[in-house]
Amino acid sequence: MPVPAPARVPAPEAVAREPEPEPARPGPAAPEPEPVRGQAGDGPAAGIPHPTPEPPSGVPGPGPAEIAARAVARGMRTGDPGPRDGLPRPPRGSGTGSGTGTAVTEVPPHIPFRPQRQAPAIPAAAPAAARAPKKPPAGRRVPRGDDRLREHRGPVLPGWTAVAVGGLALLGCAAVLWRAGVVPATVVAAFGATPRAYQGLRAAHWPPLAFLGIVTLLALGGLGRAKAGHAWVLTLFGRYRGTVRRTGLTWISPLLLRRRVDVRLRHWRSEPMAAVDSGGLALQVVVQVVWQVKDTARATLAVEDHIDYLAEQVESAMARVLSQLPADAFHEDAPTLRDAEAVGDALTRMVAAETEAVGIEVFSAQPTRIEYAPEVADAMRRRRVAAIDAKHRDTVLTSVVDAVDDTVHRLTSRGIVELDDYERKALVKDLTVAFYTGRSDQ
């Protein structure tokens, strides 16, 4: 069958030499399939077909005409990679469907040039807010204090040092006035000094007088008496300058603003506060809190009033703790608010975590009284009495049944009586009535 000539294309400058395929390894000879002649593939109408699978070892490859047509087509392409794995590449646009193709179609003019591959469309990037995973809503967080606001030691001097400095400054002022003759003669004579004639205050007298006067004011104006159990929080133009916990006579710069804070161990007993249990029943609770100011800087500057803040946090924590358990469990053994130890521990942990940010250390927060509100107190009291009565009757009945069972078992096991089923039932009935009547009378 004659091979049609390919389309006219410019002659390539050089044709790459086809590498020789590697010889097949010796092995069992496979029967060669007979070539199918005249079998046409999809033809050029199918567009550019994908390369056919490489022929396995021992199967005849494409014919010379196919190799020549492919070489001419490859010569017109720049940078076309050579054959892979040392095997000849199947022709483009051939009509063969297998590696033994015998029918060759005409190569269209556009085949020698590889079509430009268009990059796949990339979807537009989603906004950063849409790509970012949605964060779950933040739960309840414990307040955090300002890390820069921490208690540290403030500037302070012993008070006797300030007294000595102030006294020396006063003596200096008196000496300057004596030299100027301002001090009365009677006062000078009382100290055993020689009076001097009044010469007036000259310009040379004013600088030492001003300096010594300022020193006297600063030395005596900064004196103070600090009591045990209290501390001074010092600020200058709104900025924290330190805390003074020293007691006795002290000297603090009069330029600093002082705030007294009670750092003693204190307790606070609340008024009856309204709350509800897990069943929604109204309660009235009284809580006693033992606490102390640990960080005076935060207790004074981090909150407007640390005592009011403590009271509000106790009420809030109490409402959360009490709403998790019922006040009473009448017909089942379950944790209730009557467990004062567990309720107190939970309340203490919660209040301590809430007040740490304001420099308060909570040692215990214990409910001292948990009662029903007046509007439900009578109904709950009747329910409690009924539950106690039912529990008592159940206890009595259990003891009666145990006593009857033990009595019948002893009578029959020792051979004292011989009972059939009817007699056993009658005996059990009589013993139960007798024992229950006796227990009820008690």
BELNOR-V641109 format. One record per residue. RES is the residue in three letters. PSI is psi in whole degrees, 0 to 359 (999 if undefined). D_FIRST is the distance of its C-alpha to the first C-alpha in Angstrom with 1 decimal. Layout:
# BELNOR-V641109
RES,PSI,D_FIRST ; RES,PSI,D_FIRST
This chain:
# BELNOR-V641109
MET,122,0.0 ; PRO,146,3.9 ; VAL,124,6.5 ; PRO,145,9.5 ; ALA,143,12.7 ; PRO,168,15.4 ; ALA,153,18.7 ; ARG,123,21.3 ; VAL,155,23.7 ; PRO,141,26.5 ; ALA,132,25.7 ; PRO,150,27.3 ; GLU,320,30.2 ; ALA,144,29.2 ; VAL,125,26.5 ; ALA,138,27.8 ; ARG,133,26.9 ; GLU,128,25.4 ; PRO,143,27.9 ; GLU,136,27.0 ; PRO,148,27.0 ; GLU,140,30.1 ; PRO,144,29.7 ; ALA,144,30.0 ; ARG,145,33.5 ; PRO,141,34.1 ; GLY,185,34.5 ; PRO,128,33.6 ; ALA,128,30.0 ; ALA,144,28.2 ; PRO,131,25.7 ; GLU,128,22.2 ; PRO,147,20.3 ; GLU,134,17.3 ; PRO,142,14.2 ; VAL,119,13.2 ; ARG,141,9.6 ; GLY,8,8.9 ; GLN,116,12.3 ; ALA,149,13.0 ; GLY,220,16.2 ; ASP,337,18.8 ; GLY,176,16.8 ; PRO,343,18.6 ; ALA,343,21.3 ; ALA,1,22.7 ; GLY,206,23.9 ; ILE,110,23.9 ; PRO,158,23.2 ; HIS,153,25.3 ; PRO,138,24.0 ; THR,157,22.6 ; PRO,148,24.8 ; GLU,140,24.6 ; PRO,138,23.0 ; PRO,167,25.9 ; SER,136,26.8 ; GLY,357,24.9 ; VAL,132,21.6 ; PRO,140,18.6 ; GLY,193,18.1 ; PRO,157,15.3 ; GLY,175,12.7 ; PRO,322,13.6 ; ALA,320,11.5 ; GLU,319,13.5 ; ILE,319,16.6 ; ALA,317,16.4 ; ALA,319,16.0 ; ARG,323,18.9 ; ALA,319,21.0 ; VAL,319,20.9 ; ALA,323,21.9 ; ARG,332,24.7 ; GLY,335,26.1 ; MET,353,27.3 ; ARG,141,29.2 ; THR,128,32.7 ; GLY,20,33.9 ; ASP,125,30.7 ; PRO,150,31.3 ; GLY,188,29.1 ; PRO,150,27.4 ; ARG,141,29.7 ; ASP,25,30.8 ; GLY,11,28.8 ; LEU,146,25.5 ; PRO,142,22.5 ; ARG,138,22.5 ; PRO,148,19.7 ; PRO,152,18.1 ; ARG,138,19.7 ; GLY,9,18.2 ; SER,158,15.1 ; GLY,10,14.3 ; THR,147,14.5 ; GLY,355,17.7 ; SER,177,18.0 ; GLY,351,18.1 ; THR,23,15.0 ; GLY,136,12.6 ; THR,337,8.9 ; ALA,129,8.3 ; VAL,130,9.9 ; THR,165,11.9 ; GLU,137,13.9 ; VAL,119,17.1 ; PRO,155,20.1 ; PRO,330,22.9 ; HIS,354,25.3 ; ILE,318,23.4 ; PRO,339,24.4 ; PHE,122,28.0 ; ARG,128,29.3 ; PRO,146,31.1 ; GLN,128,34.8 ; ARG,124,36.0 ; GLN,132,39.0 ; ALA,140,41.8 ; PRO,144,42.7 ; ALA,128,45.8 ; ILE,123,48.9 ; PRO,148,51.6 ; ALA,139,54.8 ; ALA,134,57.2 ; ALA,154,59.9 ; PRO,153,63.4 ; ALA,324,65.2 ; ALA,327,67.7 ; ALA,325,65.0 ; ARG,327,63.1 ; ALA,137,66.3 ; PRO,141,67.3 ; LYS,126,70.2 ; LYS,140,73.3 ; PRO,151,75.5 ; PRO,134,78.8 ; ALA,135,81.3 ; GLY,191,84.0 ; ARG,127,87.7 ; ARG,148,88.3 ; VAL,133,91.4 ; PRO,144,93.0 ; ARG,138,92.8 ; GLY,169,95.5 ; ASP,121,95.2 ; ASP,334,94.5 ; ARG,344,96.5 ; LEU,89,99.5 ; ARG,148,101.0 ; GLU,134,104.6 ; HIS,167,105.9 ; ARG,135,109.4 ; GLY,167,111.1 ; PRO,124,113.5 ; VAL,148,117.0 ; LEU,156,120.1 ; PRO,144,123.3 ; GLY,328,125.8 ; TRP,330,128.7 ; THR,317,126.8 ; ALA,324,126.6 ; VAL,317,130.3 ; ALA,316,131.2 ; VAL,317,129.1 ; GLY,322,130.6 ; GLY,318,134.1 ; LEU,321,133.6 ; ALA,322,132.3 ; LEU,319,135.3 ; LEU,321,137.6 ; GLY,318,135.9 ; CYS,319,136.4 ; ALA,322,140.1 ; ALA,319,140.5 ; VAL,317,139.1 ; LEU,325,141.4 ; TRP,319,144.4 ; ARG,329,143.8 ; ALA,353,143.7 ; GLY,19,147.0 ; VAL,331,145.5 ; VAL,132,146.5 ; PRO,151,150.0 ; ALA,326,152.8 ; THR,320,153.7 ; VAL,319,150.2 ; VAL,319,150.1 ; ALA,328,153.5 ; ALA,329,152.4 ; PHE,1,149.8 ; GLY,22,152.3 ; ALA,165,150.7 ; THR,125,152.4 ; PRO,147,152.1 ; ARG,149,150.6 ; ALA,146,151.6 ; TYR,121,149.1 ; GLN,355,147.1 ; GLY,156,144.4 ; LEU,117,140.7 ; ARG,178,139.2 ; ALA,332,135.5 ; ALA,343,135.3 ; HIS,336,136.2 ; TRP,317,133.4 ; PRO,312,130.3 ; PRO,325,131.7 ; LEU,318,133.1 ; ALA,315,129.7 ; PHE,312,127.8 ; LEU,327,130.3 ; GLY,319,130.4 ; ILE,318,126.6 ; VAL,319,126.6 ; THR,317,129.4 ; LEU,317,127.6 ; LEU,320,124.3 ; ALA,316,126.1 ; LEU,332,128.3 ; GLY,338,125.9 ; GLY,1,123.1 ; LEU,143,125.5 ; GLY,163,124.7 ; ARG,115,125.4 ; ALA,130,122.4 ; LYS,154,123.0 ; ALA,141,121.4 ; GLY,4,118.5 ; HIS,157,117.6 ; ALA,156,115.3 ; TRP,127,114.9 ; VAL,122,111.6 ; LEU,135,111.7 ; THR,151,109.7 ; LEU,112,109.9 ; PHE,41,108.6 ; GLY,358,106.5 ; ARG,136,105.0 ; TYR,129,105.6 ; ARG,352,107.7 ; GLY,176,108.5 ; THR,137,110.7 ; VAL,115,114.2 ; ARG,6,115.2 ; ARG,144,118.3 ; THR,165,121.6 ; GLY,201,125.1 ; LEU,119,126.1 ; THR,162,123.0 ; TRP,123,122.1 ; ILE,140,119.1 ; SER,129,118.4 ; PRO,350,119.9 ; LEU,344,116.9 ; LEU,141,114.7 ; LEU,132,114.6 ; ARG,141,115.6 ; ARG,125,114.5 ; ARG,135,116.2 ; VAL,135,114.0 ; ASP,118,115.4 ; VAL,16,113.6 ; ARG,163,115.7 ; LEU,126,114.4 ; ARG,160,114.6 ; HIS,149,114.1 ; TRP,126,113.3 ; ARG,124,114.1 ; SER,163,112.4 ; GLU,163,113.8 ; PRO,121,112.4 ; MET,143,108.8 ; ALA,141,106.8 ; ALA,174,103.7 ; VAL,152,101.7 ; ASP,188,100.3 ; SER,338,96.9 ; GLY,1,98.2 ; GLY,10,99.4 ; LEU,137,103.1 ; ALA,137,105.3 ; LEU,162,107.0 ; GLN,125,109.5 ; VAL,141,109.1 ; VAL,128,111.3 ; VAL,140,109.7 ; GLN,129,111.4 ; VAL,132,109.6 ; VAL,123,110.7 ; TRP,172,109.2 ; GLN,147,109.9 ; VAL,118,108.7 ; LYS,318,106.6 ; ASP,105,105.2 ; THR,330,107.8 ; ALA,313,105.5 ; ARG,322,103.0 ; ALA,331,105.7 ; THR,320,107.4 ; LEU,338,104.6 ; ALA,345,101.5 ; VAL,154,103.1 ; GLU,313,105.9 ; ASP,110,108.0 ; HIS,335,106.9 ; ILE,315,109.4 ; ASP,321,108.1 ; TYR,318,104.5 ; LEU,316,105.4 ; ALA,318,107.0 ; GLU,322,104.0 ; GLN,326,101.5 ; VAL,316,103.7 ; GLU,319,103.7 ; SER,314,99.9 ; ALA,323,99.2 ; MET,320,101.7 ; ALA,322,99.9 ; ARG,321,96.5 ; VAL,315,98.0 ; LEU,336,100.1 ; SER,358,97.3 ; GLN,345,95.3 ; LEU,155,97.8 ; PRO,156,100.1 ; ALA,322,103.8 ; ASP,146,104.6 ; ALA,100,102.7 ; PHE,325,105.1 ; HIS,15,103.2 ; GLU,154,100.9 ; ASP,101,101.0 ; ALA,156,98.9 ; PRO,138,99.4 ; THR,178,101.6 ; LEU,355,103.4 ; ARG,349,106.5 ; ASP,89,104.9 ; ALA,327,106.7 ; GLU,311,105.3 ; ALA,317,101.6 ; VAL,320,102.2 ; GLY,320,104.2 ; ASP,315,101.6 ; ALA,319,98.8 ; LEU,322,100.9 ; THR,314,102.0 ; ARG,318,98.4 ; MET,317,97.3 ; VAL,321,100.3 ; ALA,320,100.2 ; ALA,325,96.5 ; GLU,328,97.3 ; THR,358,100.4 ; GLU,328,99.1 ; ALA,340,97.8 ; VAL,17,101.3 ; GLY,23,103.0 ; ILE,132,104.6 ; GLU,121,104.6 ; VAL,124,105.1 ; PHE,322,106.6 ; SER,145,106.9 ; ALA,101,106.4 ; GLN,125,108.0 ; PRO,123,108.6 ; THR,343,112.2 ; ARG,127,112.3 ; ILE,112,109.7 ; GLU,160,111.1 ; TYR,151,109.9 ; ALA,155,110.6 ; PRO,327,113.7 ; GLU,340,111.8 ; VAL,3,110.1 ; ALA,316,112.6 ; ASP,315,114.6 ; ALA,318,111.6 ; MET,330,110.0 ; ARG,317,113.4 ; ARG,321,113.7 ; ARG,323,110.1 ; ARG,319,111.0 ; VAL,318,114.1 ; ALA,320,112.2 ; ALA,321,109.6 ; ILE,320,112.3 ; ASP,317,114.1 ; ALA,321,110.9 ; LYS,323,110.2 ; HIS,316,113.8 ; ARG,321,113.6 ; ASP,321,110.4 ; THR,317,112.0 ; VAL,316,115.1 ; LEU,321,113.0 ; THR,317,110.9 ; SER,324,114.1 ; VAL,315,115.7 ; VAL,319,112.7 ; ASP,319,112.6 ; ALA,318,116.4 ; VAL,315,116.1 ; ASP,319,113.2 ; ASP,321,115.1 ; THR,312,118.3 ; VAL,320,116.7 ; HIS,320,114.8 ; ARG,320,118.0 ; LEU,318,120.0 ; THR,325,117.4 ; SER,332,116.5 ; ARG,359,120.1 ; GLY,20,120.9 ; ILE,320,123.5 ; VAL,153,122.2 ; GLU,118,119.8 ; LEU,136,117.8 ; ASP,187,115.3 ; ASP,318,112.8 ; TYR,315,115.2 ; GLU,324,118.0 ; ARG,316,115.6 ; LYS,319,114.5 ; ALA,318,118.1 ; LEU,318,119.1 ; VAL,319,116.3 ; LYS,314,117.2 ; ASP,317,120.8 ; LEU,322,120.2 ; THR,315,117.8 ; VAL,318,120.3 ; ALA,312,123.1 ; PHE,319,121.2 ; TYR,322,119.7 ; THR,320,123.1 ; GLY,320,124.6 ; ARG,325,121.9 ; SER,325,122.2 ; ASP,332,125.9 ; GLN,999,125.4
